[in-house]
Amino acid sequence: MDFQRLTLKSQEAVAGAQELARRHGNPELTQDHLTVALLDQELPRTLVERAGHRAADLRAEAEARLRNLPTVSGDAAAQPRASA
């Protein structure tokens, strides 16, 4: 994937998801990391709310799944890889 071809907001979301995974010590970047990062942005939150869902609930569910992911420390946590 060519990161430079993404929109600025998409790049910010991916970078935020990577940082979240790194902070949590997760060796893999998952859709839940990306969900949380996207919900930090106003537009995705608004779209979720307009679709009739509560963004806060969606975020809480994603964060709960993140707490159950395996963790590593040291260099392995420095650069999470994308999950399949």
N, C-alpha and C positions, 0 to 999 in steps of 0.2 A: 504494500500500500504506500502510495506517495503522499506523505504527510502534508506536503506543500500544496497539494491539490484540494485539500479540505478547506472549508470556509473558516474564517477566523474563530467563530464561535465553536465550530466542531473541533478545531485544534485545541482551543481552551478546554473543552470538555474531555478530550482524550488526555491532555496533560494533567488535568485535575484528577482523572481516574487513575493515572499512573502514580501521581503523588499520594493519593489515598491508599493505593495498594502498598506503596513503599512505606508509608507511615505505619500501616498495620502489620508490616512484615509479611505480606502475602506474596508468594513467589509467582503467582499468576494473576493477570488482570482479567477480571470477569465482567459479565454484563451488569452485575450488581454494583461494581465500582463505577461503571459508566452511568448507570441509572442515578446514583447519588450525585455524581459530578454534574450531570445534566440538570438535575433538580435544584442545583445551586444557581442555575441561570433562570432569569425571569421568563423568557419565552416558553421553554419546555414546561415550566410550572404552570403557566397560564393555559397552555394547550391541554395539559392533563386535567386541570380544573374545568375547562370548557367542555371536555369530553365526559364530564359528570363524575370524575373521580377526585379523591382527596390526595393532593400531592404529598402532604405530610404522612399519610398512611402508607403510600407507595414507598416513600423514602424510608420509613421505619421498618417496613418489611425487608427492603434491600439491605439496610444496616444490620438487621437481625441475621440475615444469611451471611453477611460478611464476618460477623463474630464467630461463625462456625467454620470458617475456612482455615486450612492449615497455615501456619506461620513459620518463618525462618528468621535467622538473625545473621549479622555479618554481611559479607559481600553478596551473598545470595539474595538478600532483600533489597539491594541497591537498584536493581533494574528488573522489575517484574516483566514476565513475558505474557503475551496474549494467550488466553486459553483457546482451545479448539472449539 
